Amino acid sequence: MSAILSADDLNDFISPGVACIKPIETLPIQPKDDSNAYEVTTEEKAEALQPPPPASISLTDCLACSGCVTSAEAVLVSLQSHTEVLTTLDTHPSLRAPWLAHNGTNGVANGHMVNGTMNGVNGNGTEGKLFVASVSPQTRASLAAVFNISEAEAGNMLTQLLSGPSGLKSGGHQGSDFTWVIDTNVMREACLVAAADEVTNALSSQASNAPSRPGYEGAIDTTPKAPILTSACPGWICYAEKTHPYVLPHLSRLKSPQALTGTLIKSVLSQRYNIPPSQIWHVAIMPCFDKKLEASRSELTSAAWLPNYDQSQEKIRDTDCVITAREILHMAAARGINFASLPRTPLSSADRTPFPDPKLDAFLFPLSRRKKQSAVAGSSGGYLYHILQTYQAQNPGSEIAVARGRNADVVEYSVVRGSEIIIKAARFYGFRNIQNLVRRLKPAKASRLPGGKTGVVRRPGAAGAAAGEGVKDYAYVEVMACPGGCTNGGGQVKVMEVEEVRNYGGVEEDTRAPKPGPKEQKEWLAKVDEAYFSASDSEDDKVNGDGDRELRDSRTNGHSGEDDIVDGISRTQMKNWMAHWSDITGVSTQKLMYTSYIKVESDVGKKKQSDMERVAGLAVTAGGGW
């Protein structure tokens, strides 16, 4: 799916406005107002009437049908692209520290000019926007492999492109750029701690045995059932909602780092600093196209966290646009910028705008990185491995056992102490493996025969049955749609594109080299993974300019003990930060950090009603009959 998808590869493209498989109900066309209401419409007159327009599809409609995922992604690729980013930058001027206006230090509020804008609108009537970008580590790893640099240097180059003096603003119509470029790894640390707590709470409350409320299996206020399944991969979530709704009670309610970043920025700036969510524009730079699907979800909008939300209010997305590593390079080329020539050093302190809340500034922009993760953690954020490490820290003397499954993308983990198994978990990457997973989670059907046994499943041999039960024994399963994990996302630079990218960047390649094949692609992915795991906390990997080191290092040097540190993350400090976020916005942590999932209904693939059956049904609904 996403691992091989690009806009040029699609052959089932459904552009907006053309006929769609989304089912719609249509009533017989009403006659014109000047006709007799009691006149019988003959067949000749009915044929002369205009047929209804074809159903059109939008971003949210793509999630409301059961069409193939590639068609949905095709629409999202066309509507969320680097062109959209450049167009928005050229249309809207950047808001510069507008919160300072409320203190009377940079412009004047209450109707006076602020940074050349009148209440966020310049003299030409164009609304100013506060531009924010978030960058995933997988994207940085892809670019690092292309240009033979470290992952940290690739991140610095991205920041220079988005916010630096020689970046996008140098050639833009408005001179707009991004006020902040946020590393999603800092948000992921909050996700990791919350994920570990979610598993612990679910197991301790024995929620896996609690019955689900019909229609609310994926509600935000419910505790997921074991085995808890990762929800950070939108391709997997879309697949589950459309085809296997019985897994919804198992999905983690936790938002992804992309969604969490958007929620943080927009909730804090709107609730604390009076910047409307519509004036905050968040672009996420992610490894796959499915993240465009995630950004379009109605559950990830201001309606989910805005206090006293009115249904008449416009829903503002937490993430306005998603682009990928390949699109970043296209965006630089469109501006005439040689990406390879961008500085590989962090922005100077003079070019950096502090986040208005000092505590959040220290959290979002640390001076140094957390030490590199182990390759055992995987290339998709390390959710599973952090949970295992949390249980290991809580059980002294235990260790993590690893056992490979039927292929490299199925791995089983256990936290054991002697002969005692404390917790079991697994990793399932790739749709072929995911299909095996959801098949084993499918509830058994009760026998219709009197005295028949419930839950009898025919599988060849006892091993198949044992494998099915083994899945249900897991406490947590890390599920990702792409084989190999997120570094293999569809938006990453492919091996066949490297030569072209490097040539543009001024790196000469041997044109006599043979065209790369599957073997070369596999070797290329290994190089991307190497870059992903290369991040460290050395002085060379400083991610910001000079600043208040004591304040900004406080995120890891709190008063918590050594047993509170799991994989370099202080659980106490992270929970204090979450509580601070909730306090300054006045929004509960549940609304800020968690979301919900829904079963998608569709008539696609089902038996079609005849025209007579459909009209009869409509007549009964309207109170009539034959």
BELBEL-V672565 format. One record per residue. N is the residue number from 0. RES is the residue in one small letter. OMEGA is omega in degrees with one decimal (* if undefined). D_FIRST is the distance of its C-alpha to the first C-alpha in whole Angstrom. Layout:
# BELBEL-V672565
n: {N:N}
res: {RES:RES}
omega: {OMEGA:OMEGA}
d_first: {D_FIRST:D_FIRST}
This chain:
# BELBEL-V672565
n: {0:1:2:3:4:5:6:7:8:9:10:11:12:13:14:15:16:17:18:19:20:21:22:23:24:25:26:27:28:29:30:31:32:33:34:35:36:37:38:39:40:41:42:43:44:45:46:47:48:49:50:51:52:53:54:55:56:57:58:59:60:61:62:63:64:65:66:67:68:69:70:71:72:73:74:75:76:77:78:79:80:81:82:83:84:85:86:87:88:89:90:91:92:93:94:95:96:97:98:99:100:101:102:103:104:105:106:107:108:109:110:111:112:113:114:115:116:117:118:119:120:121:122:123:124:125:126:127:128:129:130:131:132:133:134:135:136:137:138:139:140:141:142:143:144:145:146:147:148:149:150:151:152:153:154:155:156:157:158:159:160:161:162:163:164:165:166:167:168:169:170:171:172:173:174:175:176:177:178:179:180:181:182:183:184:185:186:187:188:189:190:191:192:193:194:195:196:197:198:199:200:201:202:203:204:205:206:207:208:209:210:211:212:213:214:215:216:217:218:219:220:221:222:223:224:225:226:227:228:229:230:231:232:233:234:235:236:237:238:239:240:241:242:243:244:245:246:247:248:249:250:251:252:253:254:255:256:257:258:259:260:261:262:263:264:265:266:267:268:269:270:271:272:273:274:275:276:277:278:279:280:281:282:283:284:285:286:287:288:289:290:291:292:293:294:295:296:297:298:299:300:301:302:303:304:305:306:307:308:309:310:311:312:313:314:315:316:317:318:319:320:321:322:323:324:325:326:327:328:329:330:331:332:333:334:335:336:337:338:339:340:341:342:343:344:345:346:347:348:349:350:351:352:353:354:355:356:357:358:359:360:361:362:363:364:365:366:367:368:369:370:371:372:373:374:375:376:377:378:379:380:381:382:383:384:385:386:387:388:389:390:391:392:393:394:395:396:397:398:399:400:401:402:403:404:405:406:407:408:409:410:411:412:413:414:415:416:417:418:419:420:421:422:423:424:425:426:427:428:429:430:431:432:433:434:435:436:437:438:439:440:441:442:443:444:445:446:447:448:449:450:451:452:453:454:455:456:457:458:459:460:461:462:463:464:465:466:467:468:469:470:471:472:473:474:475:476:477:478:479:480:481:482:483:484:485:486:487:488:489:490:491:492:493:494:495:496:497:498:499:500:501:502:503:504:505:506:507:508:509:510:511:512:513:514:515:516:517:518:519:520:521:522:523:524:525:526:527:528:529:530:531:532:533:534:535:536:537:538:539:540:541:542:543:544:545:546:547:548:549:550:551:552:553:554:555:556:557:558:559:560:561:562:563:564:565:566:567:568:569:570:571:572:573:574:575:576:577:578:579:580:581:582:583:584:585:586:587:588:589:590:591:592:593:594:595:596:597:598:599:600:601:602:603:604:605:606:607:608:609:610:611:612:613:614:615:616:617:618:619:620:621:622:623:624:625}
res: {m:s:a:i:l:s:a:d:d:l:n:d:f:i:s:p:g:v:a:c:i:k:p:i:e:t:l:p:i:q:p:k:d:d:s:n:a:y:e:v:t:t:e:e:k:a:e:a:l:q:p:p:p:p:a:s:i:s:l:t:d:c:l:a:c:s:g:c:v:t:s:a:e:a:v:l:v:s:l:q:s:h:t:e:v:l:t:t:l:d:t:h:p:s:l:r:a:p:w:l:a:h:n:g:t:n:g:v:a:n:g:h:m:v:n:g:t:m:n:g:v:n:g:n:g:t:e:g:k:l:f:v:a:s:v:s:p:q:t:r:a:s:l:a:a:v:f:n:i:s:e:a:e:a:g:n:m:l:t:q:l:l:s:g:p:s:g:l:k:s:g:g:h:q:g:s:d:f:t:w:v:i:d:t:n:v:m:r:e:a:c:l:v:a:a:a:d:e:v:t:n:a:l:s:s:q:a:s:n:a:p:s:r:p:g:y:e:g:a:i:d:t:t:p:k:a:p:i:l:t:s:a:c:p:g:w:i:c:y:a:e:k:t:h:p:y:v:l:p:h:l:s:r:l:k:s:p:q:a:l:t:g:t:l:i:k:s:v:l:s:q:r:y:n:i:p:p:s:q:i:w:h:v:a:i:m:p:c:f:d:k:k:l:e:a:s:r:s:e:l:t:s:a:a:w:l:p:n:y:d:q:s:q:e:k:i:r:d:t:d:c:v:i:t:a:r:e:i:l:h:m:a:a:a:r:g:i:n:f:a:s:l:p:r:t:p:l:s:s:a:d:r:t:p:f:p:d:p:k:l:d:a:f:l:f:p:l:s:r:r:k:k:q:s:a:v:a:g:s:s:g:g:y:l:y:h:i:l:q:t:y:q:a:q:n:p:g:s:e:i:a:v:a:r:g:r:n:a:d:v:v:e:y:s:v:v:r:g:s:e:i:i:i:k:a:a:r:f:y:g:f:r:n:i:q:n:l:v:r:r:l:k:p:a:k:a:s:r:l:p:g:g:k:t:g:v:v:r:r:p:g:a:a:g:a:a:a:g:e:g:v:k:d:y:a:y:v:e:v:m:a:c:p:g:g:c:t:n:g:g:g:q:v:k:v:m:e:v:e:e:v:r:n:y:g:g:v:e:e:d:t:r:a:p:k:p:g:p:k:e:q:k:e:w:l:a:k:v:d:e:a:y:f:s:a:s:d:s:e:d:d:k:v:n:g:d:g:d:r:e:l:r:d:s:r:t:n:g:h:s:g:e:d:d:i:v:d:g:i:s:r:t:q:m:k:n:w:m:a:h:w:s:d:i:t:g:v:s:t:q:k:l:m:y:t:s:y:i:k:v:e:s:d:v:g:k:k:k:q:s:d:m:e:r:v:a:g:l:a:v:t:a:g:g:g:w}
omega: {-175.5:-175.0:-176.9:-173.2:166.8:-176.2:-178.5:-175.5:-171.2:174.7:178.2:-173.6:175.7:-177.9:-179.2:176.9:178.5:-176.3:-175.8:179.9:178.1:-175.7:176.3:177.3:178.2:174.9:174.5:-176.0:-177.9:177.2:179.5:-174.9:-175.9:-179.6:179.5:-176.5:-176.8:-179.5:177.1:179.6:-179.4:-178.4:-178.9:179.6:-179.2:-180.0:-177.9:-179.7:-179.2:177.5:178.7:179.2:178.5:177.0:176.4:-177.0:175.8:-178.3:-178.6:177.0:-178.8:178.6:-176.0:178.6:179.9:176.6:-179.5:-174.0:-177.5:176.6:177.7:-179.8:180.0:177.7:-178.3:176.8:-177.4:-175.7:175.5:-175.4:177.9:177.3:177.4:178.9:-178.0:179.1:179.5:177.8:-178.0:-177.6:-172.7:174.2:179.4:170.5:-178.8:176.7:-175.4:179.1:179.6:-179.0:-179.8:176.0:178.7:-175.6:-178.1:-173.2:-176.9:179.7:176.6:172.3:179.8:-174.9:175.9:179.6:178.6:179.0:177.4:-176.1:177.5:179.6:-177.6:-175.7:179.6:178.5:179.1:-178.5:174.8:-179.5:174.2:-174.3:-179.7:177.4:171.7:-172.5:179.6:178.1:178.5:176.7:178.6:179.7:178.9:179.1:178.2:178.8:-179.9:-172.2:176.3:178.6:178.5:178.8:178.8:178.4:177.2:176.6:177.1:178.5:176.6:178.6:177.8:178.8:-173.2:-174.1:-173.9:-178.5:179.1:-177.8:-172.1:-175.6:-177.3:-179.0:-177.9:-179.0:-179.0:-174.5:-176.5:175.6:-175.9:-179.5:-179.8:171.3:-171.3:174.5:-178.1:175.9:-179.9:175.4:179.6:178.5:175.7:177.8:-178.2:179.5:-179.7:179.1:178.2:178.2:179.6:178.4:-179.6:-179.6:-179.0:-178.7:-178.0:179.6:-179.0:-178.0:-178.5:-179.8:-178.2:179.7:179.4:175.5:-179.2:-179.8:-177.6:-175.1:-179.0:-176.0:-176.5:-175.8:177.5:178.1:-179.1:179.7:175.0:-3.4:178.5:-176.6:179.6:-179.6:-175.6:-178.7:-176.0:176.6:177.4:-179.4:179.0:178.4:-178.6:-178.2:-176.1:-168.6:-176.7:-176.8:179.2:176.7:-177.9:177.7:-178.0:-174.0:173.0:-179.4:-174.4:175.4:175.6:176.6:177.4:-178.7:-177.9:177.7:178.7:178.9:179.8:-175.8:-173.2:-179.5:-178.6:-176.6:-179.5:-175.7:-176.2:-172.7:168.6:173.1:-178.3:178.2:-179.7:-179.8:176.7:-175.6:-174.7:174.0:178.5:179.7:-166.9:-175.9:-175.3:-179.9:-179.1:177.5:173.3:174.2:-179.3:-177.8:-176.3:-177.6:179.8:178.3:-177.1:179.2:-179.5:179.6:-176.5:-174.4:-177.2:179.1:177.9:-179.9:178.6:-178.4:179.4:-179.7:177.7:175.7:179.7:-178.9:173.3:175.3:-173.6:-176.1:177.4:173.5:-173.6:-179.5:179.1:-179.1:174.8:179.8:175.6:-179.1:177.5:-179.7:179.6:177.6:-178.7:-178.4:175.3:-174.7:-177.4:-178.3:-179.7:178.8:179.9:-179.4:179.2:173.0:176.6:179.9:179.8:-178.7:-176.3:176.5:179.5:173.0:-171.2:178.3:-175.5:-178.7:178.0:176.3:177.8:179.7:-173.8:-174.6:179.3:179.4:-177.7:-177.3:170.9:-176.7:-173.4:178.1:173.5:177.8:178.3:-178.8:-179.8:-174.5:-175.9:175.1:176.0:179.0:-175.7:-175.2:177.6:177.3:177.9:179.4:177.1:178.2:178.2:178.7:-179.7:-179.6:-178.4:179.8:179.5:178.3:-178.2:178.1:-177.3:178.4:179.6:179.5:-174.8:175.3:-174.1:-178.1:173.3:-177.2:178.5:-178.1:175.6:168.8:-173.1:173.0:-173.0:178.1:-178.3:174.7:-176.4:179.8:175.9:179.6:-177.0:175.9:177.2:178.7:177.2:-173.8:177.6:177.5:178.4:178.9:176.2:-179.7:-175.6:177.4:-179.7:177.8:-176.7:-179.8:179.1:178.6:177.7:179.4:178.6:-178.7:177.7:179.4:-179.3:-179.5:178.7:173.2:177.3:-179.3:180.0:176.0:-179.4:175.0:-179.1:-177.5:179.6:178.9:179.1:179.4:178.7:178.2:-179.5:178.3:-179.0:177.3:-179.9:172.6:-175.1:176.8:176.5:-174.0:177.1:-175.1:-174.2:173.1:-178.9:178.3:-170.0:176.5:179.1:-179.4:-176.7:-179.8:179.9:177.8:-179.5:-175.1:-180.0:-180.0:-173.2:-177.1:180.0:-179.5:-178.0:178.5:177.1:-179.3:176.7:178.8:-178.0:179.3:177.3:-178.0:179.1:-178.6:-179.4:179.5:-177.0:179.0:-179.5:-179.7:179.6:177.9:178.2:178.0:178.6:178.4:176.4:178.4:177.1:177.9:178.6:177.8:179.9:-177.6:-175.6:-176.4:179.7:-179.7:179.7:179.8:-179.8:-176.8:174.9:-173.8:179.1:177.4:-178.7:179.4:-179.3:-175.0:-176.8:-179.5:-170.6:173.3:-176.3:-178.6:179.5:-178.1:180.0:-176.7:-179.7:-179.6:-178.2:-178.6:177.7:-178.9:177.5:-179.7:177.6:-179.0:176.1:-179.4:180.0:178.8:-179.0:178.9:175.3:178.4:178.3:179.1:178.4:177.4:-180.0:-176.9:-174.0:178.2:-176.6:-179.0:-178.3:179.0:-179.7:-179.9:-178.2:-167.9:-174.4:-178.0:-177.0:-178.5:-174.1:172.6:-178.2:179.8:179.0:175.6:-177.0:179.3:179.8:180.0:-178.4:174.9:172.5:179.7:-179.4:179.1:-178.3:179.6:178.2:178.0:178.1:179.7:178.5:179.2:-179.2:177.9:-179.1:-179.8:-179.3:*}
d_first: {0:4:5:6:6:10:13:14:11:11:13:13:14:17:19:21:24:23:23:21:20:21:24:28:31:34:37:40:41:44:47:48:51:54:53:55:53:55:54:52:49:50:47:48:48:44:43:44:42:39:36:34:31:28:25:24:21:21:18:20:20:16:16:19:17:15:14:10:8:7:11:12:10:12:15:14:14:17:19:18:19:22:24:24:25:28:29:29:31:33:34:35:38:37:39:41:41:42:43:46:48:49:51:52:51:49:50:52:50:51:51:52:50:47:46:46:45:47:45:42:42:44:47:45:43:40:38:38:35:34:31:29:26:24:22:20:21:18:18:22:21:19:22:24:23:23:27:28:29:29:26:29:30:27:27:31:30:27:30:32:30:30:33:35:38:37:33:32:35:37:36:35:37:38:38:35:33:32:34:32:29:28:26:24:25:28:27:25:28:29:26:26:30:29:26:29:32:29:29:33:34:32:33:37:37:35:33:31:34:35:34:31:33:31:29:29:27:25:27:28:32:31:30:27:28:27:25:23:20:18:17:16:13:12:9:10:13:12:11:14:16:15:15:17:20:22:20:21:25:23:21:22:24:24:22:20:22:21:22:25:26:26:28:30:31:32:33:36:37:37:39:41:42:41:39:37:33:33:34:32:29:26:23:21:19:16:13:10:10:9:13:14:13:16:18:19:20:23:24:23:26:30:31:30:32:35:38:40:37:38:36:37:36:33:30:29:25:25:23:23:21:18:17:16:18:17:18:21:22:22:24:27:27:28:31:32:32:31:29:30:34:33:35:34:36:36:37:41:42:44:40:39:39:40:38:41:41:42:41:37:38:38:35:33:34:36:38:36:33:32:32:29:27:27:24:25:23:20:18:17:20:22:22:23:25:27:28:29:31:33:34:35:37:39:40:42:42:38:36:32:31:28:27:24:22:21:19:18:16:18:21:24:27:30:33:36:40:42:41:39:36:35:32:29:25:22:18:15:12:9:8:11:13:12:13:16:17:17:19:22:22:23:27:29:31:34:36:38:41:44:44:41:39:36:32:33:30:30:28:29:32:32:30:27:29:30:26:25:28:27:24:26:29:26:27:24:20:18:15:12:8:8:10:13:13:13:14:11:9:8:12:14:16:15:18:18:19:21:24:24:24:27:29:29:30:33:31:32:30:32:31:32:29:27:23:21:19:16:19:20:16:17:20:19:17:20:22:20:20:24:24:22:25:28:29:32:35:37:39:37:34:36:34:37:40:43:44:45:44:46:44:41:41:42:39:39:43:44:46:44:45:43:42:40:38:34:32:34:34:37:36:39:39:35:36:39:37:35:38:40:37:37:41:41:39:40:37:36:34:32:31:30:28:27:25:24:21:22:21:20:22:22:23:20:21:24:27:29:32:35:36:39:38:36:39:41:39:39:43:43:41:43:46:47:47:48}
